């Protein structure tokens, strides 16, 4: 279910412009938000003249209203039905101090209504409020067109984009990530800095695999949580020839992880998916992880904490499941195509019809087929896709990342695990950027076109160094 969005609204007004435009503009913005299913928090005409903010006293009233609803408000829109009083608008944001995304919207003038009774000058006023916010050190976002009417298709699209920005910023604020098990020795590539994440308000909680194994060992087959998870697994995916004993181990693993994440108030996870679990529990955790990702609580392979963070940003933007994939193979001689693959824990949202549970063919040669039941095997469906990757750079003390868009195709592919062919314009430039900047071979993907809000949220509001591949 889509998250109920709540946006604070600040209506601009400057006294020597037509004030009736502030009255009508306020109502137009409220109508636009409510039509999009968004709850507005805005001053009433009883609280300030026209329900707008013009003076410092108005700013204080607006700030008090926003603070009262601080836990609800995902972002703020400044709407300019006329020029607007830039100081009052900036003061309202400073006094409220919510530190949420801010969108500046200015209503266009009509060429046939440029008399003193109807002239808006919001085209000009938008520059003034932006100038003031720069002076105040308050980050803000802009509509794609300089002026857009609240009831226009352009603003409707911008509102959808801004809502995604707000979800990402709020979702990553005070995020708690669960890291289950140690990083696999062979995967130096997923090293990261917990300290840089903590500096951005993101906490990592760890759980040793010995504790997971111990809790599973103490759990009876008829335990309510284990039985509930077993039923959920059978409902989630065709189990094929997976032995009952393996299914029960998956159920107990899922129940232990669920309990730990709930008790520790964690949102997403990264799991040491090989080879300890296979050798000492006798399954792969892929189905359990896939179910979490399908439920919009991403889980990443190989304790790739920054991978699950990347997945979650895309999930927040689109409100659909994300997967973690390898940039894995070239596809023939087409320089703009590649094979994206994992072995696999992809959410079933990613697959064509026919996906089923199977064994993990890569690790089976090392630990035995009987110890690798639980992967999802199928072909990734065609559709528009967005990709993202965050990384911590200890040498510069920054979180960095890249985003972009492309498409999964219907090109034939005969392999195992979860795999699909992706086509991305100027892909060779992207691959060069990844390699020259030392990014990981893992990338988060999502069936959406949401690179823009991820870029805006990460670069402007989180302060991360981002590259947008276009």
Backbone torsions as a table, in degrees:
resi	resn	phi	psi	omega
1	UNK	NA	135.3	179.9
2	UNK	-64.2	143.8	-179.7
3	UNK	-70.9	135.9	173.9
4	UNK	-69.9	118.4	-179.1
5	UNK	-92.0	143.5	174.7
6	UNK	-129.0	125.0	-179.4
7	UNK	-122.4	132.3	169.6
8	UNK	-74.2	144.4	-179.4
9	UNK	-124.7	128.6	173.8
10	UNK	-115.0	117.7	-179.3
11	UNK	-93.1	123.8	179.0
12	UNK	-86.0	148.5	176.0
13	UNK	-156.4	139.2	172.1
14	UNK	-124.9	124.6	-165.4
15	UNK	-51.6	-37.5	-176.3
16	UNK	-86.4	7.1	167.7
17	UNK	-99.1	163.4	-177.9
18	UNK	-60.1	113.0	-177.2
19	UNK	-71.9	-21.4	178.4
20	UNK	-63.3	-23.0	177.0
21	UNK	-69.5	-31.8	175.3
22	UNK	-66.7	-40.8	178.8
23	UNK	-62.5	-50.7	-178.5
24	UNK	-70.1	-36.8	-179.4
25	UNK	-64.5	-37.7	177.3
26	UNK	-61.2	-46.5	-179.6
27	UNK	-65.9	-36.5	178.9
28	UNK	-65.5	-40.0	179.6
29	UNK	-69.5	-42.0	177.1
30	UNK	-58.5	-43.6	-179.8
31	UNK	-63.6	-40.4	-179.8
32	UNK	-64.9	-41.4	-179.9
33	UNK	-68.1	-45.0	-178.9
34	UNK	-65.5	-34.1	177.0
35	UNK	-64.5	-27.7	178.7
36	UNK	-90.2	4.5	180.0
37	UNK	78.1	22.1	-177.6
38	UNK	-105.6	135.8	178.8
39	UNK	-86.3	122.3	177.4
40	UNK	-91.2	141.2	170.5
41	UNK	-114.0	111.9	-171.5
42	UNK	-149.9	146.4	175.8
43	UNK	-60.6	150.7	177.9
44	UNK	-98.6	161.5	176.0
45	UNK	-62.0	-18.5	176.3
46	UNK	-77.2	-24.3	-177.3
47	UNK	-88.1	-40.5	175.7
48	UNK	-140.5	162.7	178.4
49	UNK	-59.2	121.5	178.5
50	UNK	65.5	10.2	-176.7
51	UNK	68.1	22.2	-176.5
52	UNK	-106.9	172.9	176.6
53	UNK	-116.7	119.6	179.5
54	UNK	-129.5	-45.9	-176.1
55	UNK	-100.8	174.4	176.1
56	UNK	-66.0	-35.2	176.1
57	UNK	-62.4	-41.3	176.6
58	UNK	-62.1	-42.1	-179.6
59	UNK	-60.3	-40.6	179.1
60	UNK	-64.8	-39.8	178.3
61	UNK	-65.6	-41.5	178.4
62	UNK	-63.9	-44.0	-180.0
63	UNK	-62.2	-40.8	179.0
64	UNK	-63.2	-40.7	177.9
65	UNK	-62.7	-45.2	-178.4
66	UNK	-66.6	-38.9	178.4
67	UNK	-64.4	-34.8	177.9
68	UNK	-62.5	-30.7	-178.5
69	UNK	-111.7	25.0	-172.3
70	UNK	-57.8	-38.5	-178.0
71	UNK	-72.3	-18.3	-179.8
72	UNK	-90.5	-36.3	-167.3
73	UNK	-72.7	122.2	179.9
74	UNK	-90.2	-27.0	-178.2
75	UNK	-168.1	175.8	-177.5
76	UNK	-131.9	137.7	173.1
77	UNK	-111.3	127.7	167.6
78	UNK	-97.0	116.4	179.7
79	UNK	-107.3	132.5	-177.3
80	UNK	-115.5	91.5	174.5
81	UNK	-76.3	-20.7	166.8
82	UNK	-138.6	-165.3	-173.4
83	UNK	-52.1	-43.3	179.3
84	UNK	83.2	149.9	178.6
85	UNK	-95.3	102.7	-168.8
86	UNK	-63.4	-34.1	-178.5
87	UNK	-66.6	-43.9	179.6
88	UNK	-62.6	-40.1	179.9
89	UNK	-65.2	-46.2	179.4
90	UNK	-65.6	-39.5	179.1
91	UNK	-63.5	-38.6	179.3
92	UNK	-59.8	-42.7	178.6
93	UNK	-67.1	-42.7	-178.9
94	UNK	-64.8	-43.5	-177.9
95	UNK	-69.6	-36.1	178.2
96	UNK	-69.3	-40.9	175.1
97	UNK	53.3	43.8	-179.3
98	UNK	-80.6	-23.2	179.4
99	UNK	55.9	48.8	175.4
100	UNK	-116.1	164.3	177.8
101	UNK	-59.2	147.9	-178.0
102	UNK	-127.4	129.4	177.6
103	UNK	-112.6	131.1	178.7
104	UNK	-101.5	119.1	178.0
105	UNK	-120.3	134.1	178.1
106	UNK	-125.4	130.8	-177.5
107	UNK	-83.4	133.7	-175.6
108	UNK	-73.4	151.1	170.1
109	UNK	-75.3	157.4	173.4
110	UNK	-104.0	128.3	-175.3
111	UNK	-57.3	-26.0	-179.9
112	UNK	-90.3	-1.1	-179.0
113	UNK	-128.9	68.6	-177.6
114	UNK	-113.9	16.4	175.1
115	UNK	-77.0	170.2	-177.5
116	UNK	-61.0	-21.8	-177.2
117	UNK	-78.9	-20.8	-174.8
118	UNK	-131.8	-4.5	-176.1
119	UNK	-69.5	133.1	-174.4
120	UNK	-96.4	-50.4	-174.1
121	UNK	62.7	19.4	177.8
122	UNK	-67.5	-24.8	173.9
123	UNK	-52.5	-45.7	179.6
124	UNK	-78.7	-42.3	-177.5
125	UNK	-60.9	-30.7	179.0
126	UNK	-60.8	-38.3	178.5
127	UNK	-65.2	-36.5	-178.5
128	UNK	-68.4	-42.7	179.7
129	UNK	-68.8	-37.3	177.3
130	UNK	-63.0	-41.1	177.6
131	UNK	-60.0	-43.7	-179.9
132	UNK	-66.1	-41.1	-179.5
133	UNK	-65.8	-34.5	173.8
134	UNK	-61.9	-43.2	178.6
135	UNK	-63.1	-35.5	-178.3
136	UNK	-81.0	-9.9	-177.6
137	UNK	72.8	29.4	-179.5
138	UNK	-104.6	117.6	178.8
139	UNK	-69.7	151.0	-177.7
140	UNK	-151.5	161.4	178.0
141	UNK	-115.6	159.8	-176.9
142	UNK	-122.8	149.4	170.5
143	UNK	-69.0	157.3	-177.1
144	UNK	-65.4	-38.0	172.1
145	UNK	-96.8	148.6	-176.8
146	UNK	-61.3	-40.4	174.9
147	UNK	-124.7	137.2	179.0
148	UNK	-146.4	133.2	176.2
149	UNK	-73.0	144.1	179.8
150	UNK	-57.4	-28.8	-178.1
151	UNK	-95.2	11.8	-177.6
152	UNK	-84.9	158.2	175.7
153	UNK	-65.4	-33.6	179.0
154	UNK	-62.5	-44.3	179.8
155	UNK	-70.8	-33.8	176.8
156	UNK	-58.5	-44.0	178.7
157	UNK	-66.9	-40.7	179.1
158	UNK	-66.4	-33.5	178.6
159	UNK	-66.9	-38.4	176.9
160	UNK	-64.5	-43.7	177.5
161	UNK	-62.8	-45.1	-178.7
162	UNK	-66.1	-36.5	177.1
163	UNK	-60.7	-39.8	177.4
164	UNK	-64.5	-41.7	176.4
165	UNK	-57.2	-46.3	-178.7
166	UNK	-63.4	-41.1	179.6
167	UNK	-62.7	-41.0	-179.4
168	UNK	-64.6	-49.2	-177.1
169	UNK	-61.9	-45.8	-179.6
170	UNK	-68.9	-38.3	-178.1
171	UNK	-67.9	-32.2	-179.6
172	UNK	-89.4	-11.9	178.4
173	UNK	-73.2	121.1	-178.1
174	UNK	61.8	29.6	177.4
175	UNK	-66.3	142.0	177.0
176	UNK	-120.3	121.4	-175.4
177	UNK	-109.6	135.7	175.7
178	UNK	-96.3	124.3	176.2
179	UNK	-109.6	113.3	-172.8
180	UNK	-105.5	109.8	-179.0
181	UNK	90.5	166.3	178.7
182	UNK	-81.0	154.7	174.1
183	UNK	-58.5	132.6	175.3
184	UNK	-57.8	136.3	-174.9
185	UNK	-54.7	-35.8	-176.1
186	UNK	-76.9	-3.0	-173.8
187	UNK	-114.2	62.9	171.9
188	UNK	-56.1	-27.7	-174.6
189	UNK	-60.5	-22.7	-178.3
190	UNK	-99.4	16.1	171.5
191	UNK	-60.7	149.1	-179.4
192	UNK	-157.3	169.1	179.8
193	UNK	-104.7	112.4	174.0
194	UNK	-63.9	-31.8	-176.8
195	UNK	-67.4	-40.1	178.3
196	UNK	-67.5	-36.5	175.3
197	UNK	-64.5	-44.7	-179.6
198	UNK	-60.9	-36.2	177.9
199	UNK	-61.7	-29.2	177.0
200	UNK	-91.9	9.1	177.3
201	UNK	84.2	17.0	-177.8
202	UNK	-111.6	122.4	-175.9
203	UNK	-106.0	141.6	175.5
204	UNK	-112.2	122.8	173.3
205	UNK	-104.0	137.5	-176.7
206	UNK	-110.8	153.0	175.4
207	UNK	-139.8	121.6	-179.3
208	UNK	-72.8	144.3	-180.0
209	UNK	-62.8	-27.1	178.2
210	UNK	-62.7	-36.5	176.9
211	UNK	-67.7	-39.4	177.5
212	UNK	-61.5	-48.8	-179.3
213	UNK	-61.9	-40.7	180.0
214	UNK	-63.6	-42.3	179.9
215	UNK	-68.0	-36.8	175.6
216	UNK	-64.4	-42.4	-179.0
217	UNK	-61.9	-29.5	-179.8
218	UNK	-86.8	-5.5	-175.4
219	UNK	-91.7	128.2	177.3
220	UNK	-77.1	154.2	179.1
221	UNK	-60.8	-31.3	-177.3
222	UNK	-92.2	10.0	175.4
223	UNK	-57.0	137.3	-175.7
224	UNK	-57.8	-42.9	-178.8
225	UNK	-66.4	-39.1	178.8
226	UNK	-66.7	-42.9	179.7
227	UNK	-66.6	-37.8	178.2
228	UNK	-65.6	-41.0	179.2
229	UNK	-69.5	-36.8	177.4
230	UNK	-61.4	-44.0	178.4
231	UNK	-64.3	-38.7	179.9
232	UNK	-66.0	-39.0	178.7
233	UNK	-63.1	-46.3	-178.6
234	UNK	-65.3	-30.3	177.9
235	UNK	-78.1	-27.6	-173.3
236	UNK	-75.5	-42.0	-169.6
237	UNK	-148.4	142.3	172.6
238	UNK	-59.3	126.9	-171.1
239	UNK	-85.6	-9.9	177.8
240	UNK	58.6	-129.6	-177.7
241	UNK	-100.4	21.6	-178.6
242	UNK	-65.6	127.3	-179.2
243	UNK	-63.5	150.1	179.1
244	UNK	-59.4	-37.4	-178.8
245	UNK	-62.9	-38.4	178.5
246	UNK	-68.0	-40.5	178.6
247	UNK	-61.6	-39.4	179.2
248	UNK	-66.8	-39.0	176.3
249	UNK	-61.8	-41.4	176.8
250	UNK	-61.5	-42.6	-178.7
251	UNK	-62.2	-43.9	179.8
252	UNK	-67.0	-40.6	177.1
253	UNK	-60.0	-46.2	179.4
254	UNK	-62.8	-40.1	-179.7
255	UNK	-65.8	-40.7	178.6
256	UNK	-64.8	-44.9	179.7
257	UNK	-64.5	-44.2	179.3
258	UNK	-57.4	-46.4	-177.8
259	UNK	-64.6	-44.2	-179.5
260	UNK	-63.8	-42.5	-178.9
261	UNK	-66.6	-40.1	178.2
262	UNK	-66.9	-44.3	-178.4
263	UNK	-66.2	-32.3	-178.5
264	UNK	-94.5	1.5	179.6
265	UNK	56.1	51.4	179.8
266	UNK	-101.3	150.2	-177.2
267	UNK	-105.2	-43.4	-177.5
268	UNK	-131.1	171.7	-175.0
269	UNK	-146.5	162.2	171.4
270	UNK	-136.8	135.3	-168.0
271	UNK	-125.0	139.6	171.5
272	UNK	-75.6	94.9	-169.3
273	UNK	-84.3	-10.8	174.3
274	UNK	-156.6	153.8	-1.5
275	UNK	-111.2	5.7	-178.0
276	UNK	-61.8	-44.1	-178.1
277	UNK	-62.1	-40.1	179.5
278	UNK	-67.2	-44.7	-175.6
279	UNK	-71.4	-36.0	-170.9
280	UNK	-111.2	-13.5	174.1
281	UNK	-113.7	-31.5	174.2
282	UNK	90.9	24.2	174.9
283	UNK	-146.6	172.0	165.4
284	UNK	-104.9	151.0	-176.5
285	UNK	-87.9	11.0	-168.8
286	UNK	-59.1	-45.1	-178.6
287	UNK	-63.5	-42.3	178.8
288	UNK	-61.0	-42.6	179.6
289	UNK	-68.8	-39.8	177.8
290	UNK	-59.4	-41.3	-179.7
291	UNK	-64.2	-37.9	177.2
292	UNK	-65.2	-47.3	179.8
293	UNK	-62.1	-38.4	178.2
294	UNK	-62.0	-31.4	-179.9
295	UNK	-87.5	15.5	176.8
296	UNK	69.3	24.5	171.7
297	UNK	-124.8	82.9	-169.2
298	UNK	-55.5	148.4	175.1
299	UNK	-134.5	126.4	-173.4
300	UNK	-108.3	151.2	178.7
301	UNK	-73.1	163.9	166.9
302	UNK	52.1	33.9	-179.3
303	UNK	50.7	40.1	178.8
304	UNK	-84.1	84.5	-176.8
305	UNK	-62.3	-42.5	178.1
306	UNK	-71.1	-23.1	174.3
307	UNK	-67.4	-45.2	179.3
308	UNK	-70.0	-30.8	173.9
309	UNK	-62.6	-41.4	178.1
310	UNK	-65.2	-42.7	176.9
311	UNK	-59.3	-43.7	-174.7
312	UNK	-68.0	-36.2	177.4
313	UNK	-60.2	-44.1	178.4
314	UNK	-67.5	-38.6	177.9
315	UNK	-63.2	-42.7	177.7
316	UNK	-63.3	-38.0	-178.5
317	UNK	-67.0	-45.1	-172.6
318	UNK	-98.6	-19.1	-173.2
319	UNK	60.0	33.9	174.9
320	UNK	-134.3	163.9	-175.8
321	UNK	-66.2	148.0	174.3
322	UNK	-115.4	158.3	176.3
323	UNK	-126.2	157.2	170.7
324	UNK	-107.4	126.2	-175.1
325	UNK	-127.5	160.4	168.2
326	UNK	-90.6	136.0	159.1
327	UNK	-70.1	102.7	-158.6
328	UNK	-112.7	-43.3	-174.6
329	UNK	-145.9	152.8	165.9
330	UNK	-69.8	158.6	174.8
331	UNK	-118.0	99.9	-177.2
332	UNK	58.8	-138.3	-179.2
333	UNK	-111.7	18.3	177.4
334	UNK	-83.5	114.6	-174.7
335	UNK	-70.1	-14.7	-179.6
336	UNK	-100.6	9.1	179.2
337	UNK	-122.8	149.5	176.9
338	UNK	-151.8	165.1	174.1
339	UNK	-99.0	124.3	172.2
340	UNK	-103.0	136.0	-166.7
341	UNK	-150.1	144.9	156.5
342	UNK	-145.5	169.3	-158.7
343	UNK	-101.0	14.4	-3.3
344	UNK	-154.7	154.0	174.6
345	UNK	-119.8	25.0	-179.7
346	UNK	-60.5	143.9	172.7
347	UNK	-63.6	147.3	-175.8
348	UNK	-64.7	-17.2	173.5
349	UNK	-53.7	-25.2	-175.1
350	UNK	-83.5	-13.7	-167.2
351	UNK	-100.5	152.8	164.1
352	UNK	-68.9	170.6	174.5
353	UNK	-58.5	146.1	176.6
354	UNK	104.0	0.0	177.2
355	UNK	-63.7	142.2	-178.0
356	UNK	-147.0	164.9	174.4
357	UNK	-78.6	141.1	-179.2
358	UNK	-149.2	-167.1	176.9
359	UNK	-104.8	162.0	-174.4
360	UNK	-88.5	104.9	-170.9
361	UNK	-68.3	-29.2	-177.2
362	UNK	-69.2	-49.1	-175.3
363	UNK	-81.4	-19.1	-176.7
364	UNK	-57.1	-34.0	179.7
365	UNK	-66.1	-19.1	-178.9
366	UNK	-98.9	-44.7	-173.4
367	UNK	-110.9	-4.0	179.7
368	UNK	96.8	137.8	-179.3
369	UNK	-54.6	-38.9	-175.2
370	UNK	-63.5	-15.7	-179.1
371	UNK	-104.2	10.1	-173.7
372	UNK	-128.0	23.2	176.6
373	UNK	-72.0	142.1	173.7
374	UNK	127.8	5.9	176.7
375	UNK	-82.8	166.6	170.5
376	UNK	-106.1	125.9	-176.4
377	UNK	-116.7	122.5	179.1
378	UNK	177.0	178.1	-178.5
379	UNK	-103.2	134.6	178.5
380	UNK	-68.0	135.3	-178.0
381	UNK	-74.1	164.1	178.3
382	UNK	-82.4	151.2	177.0
383	UNK	157.5	164.4	177.0
384	UNK	-61.1	142.0	-179.7
385	UNK	-138.4	149.5	169.6
386	UNK	-116.2	149.2	178.7
387	UNK	-130.7	153.6	-178.9
388	UNK	-154.5	150.7	174.8
389	UNK	-150.1	127.0	172.0
390	UNK	-107.7	153.5	178.5
391	UNK	-151.3	153.2	174.8
392	UNK	-101.5	132.5	179.6
393	UNK	-109.5	100.6	-177.6
394	UNK	-65.2	-26.8	-175.5
395	UNK	-75.0	-33.0	178.7
396	UNK	-102.1	-10.2	-178.2
397	UNK	70.1	33.1	-176.8
398	UNK	-128.2	152.3	163.2
399	UNK	-92.2	130.3	-178.8
400	UNK	-125.9	173.1	179.3
401	UNK	-177.1	174.1	173.5
402	UNK	-141.0	154.0	177.2
403	UNK	-139.0	163.9	176.2
404	UNK	-179.9	-177.0	-177.7
405	UNK	-139.1	153.3	176.9
406	UNK	-163.7	-143.8	179.4
407	UNK	-155.6	141.3	164.3
408	UNK	-77.6	139.2	-174.2
409	UNK	-109.7	175.4	175.2
410	UNK	-95.9	15.1	180.0
411	UNK	-59.2	140.2	-178.4
412	UNK	-65.9	143.8	-178.5
413	UNK	-152.3	120.9	-177.6
414	UNK	-115.6	98.4	-178.7
415	UNK	-152.7	-157.4	-178.3
416	UNK	-128.3	178.7	-179.8
417	UNK	70.3	-147.8	177.5
418	UNK	-113.7	114.6	-173.1
419	UNK	-144.7	149.9	176.6
420	UNK	-154.9	157.3	176.4
421	UNK	-92.7	130.1	180.0
422	UNK	-116.1	142.2	176.6
423	UNK	-120.3	125.5	-176.9
424	UNK	-133.5	125.0	177.2
425	UNK	-57.2	139.9	179.2
426	UNK	55.1	41.8	-174.8
427	UNK	-64.0	-32.6	179.2
428	UNK	-63.2	-34.7	175.9
429	UNK	-65.9	-39.9	177.4
430	UNK	-62.8	-46.7	-178.7
431	UNK	-63.1	-38.0	176.8
432	UNK	-64.6	-41.4	179.1
433	UNK	-61.8	-44.8	179.9
434	UNK	-59.2	-46.6	-176.4
435	UNK	-71.7	-42.5	-178.0
436	UNK	-66.4	-28.0	-178.5
437	UNK	-101.6	6.5	172.3
438	UNK	68.5	30.8	177.1
439	UNK	-75.2	160.3	-178.4
440	UNK	-70.0	163.0	177.4
441	UNK	-81.7	-7.0	175.8
442	UNK	-86.4	143.5	175.8
443	UNK	-141.7	141.7	175.4
444	UNK	-86.3	142.0	-179.2
445	UNK	-134.3	154.2	-176.9
446	UNK	-153.1	141.7	176.9
447	UNK	-79.7	83.4	-177.2
448	UNK	-168.7	175.1	170.4
449	UNK	-120.2	79.4	-170.9
450	UNK	-127.3	21.3	176.7
451	UNK	-61.1	-38.8	-175.5
452	UNK	-60.6	-51.3	179.1
453	UNK	-66.6	-33.3	177.4
454	UNK	-64.7	-43.3	178.9
455	UNK	-62.4	-46.8	-178.3
456	UNK	-62.2	-46.6	-177.7
457	UNK	-64.1	-47.0	-174.8
458	UNK	-71.3	-42.2	-174.6
459	UNK	-80.1	-43.2	-171.9
460	UNK	-87.4	-41.1	-172.5
461	UNK	-103.0	-26.0	177.2
462	UNK	-98.3	-15.8	176.7
463	UNK	75.2	26.2	-179.9
464	UNK	-92.0	148.8	179.5
465	UNK	-80.3	109.3	-172.0
466	UNK	-117.2	147.7	171.9
467	UNK	-117.7	130.5	177.6
468	UNK	-108.4	111.9	178.9
469	UNK	-79.0	117.8	-179.3
470	UNK	-133.4	NA	NA
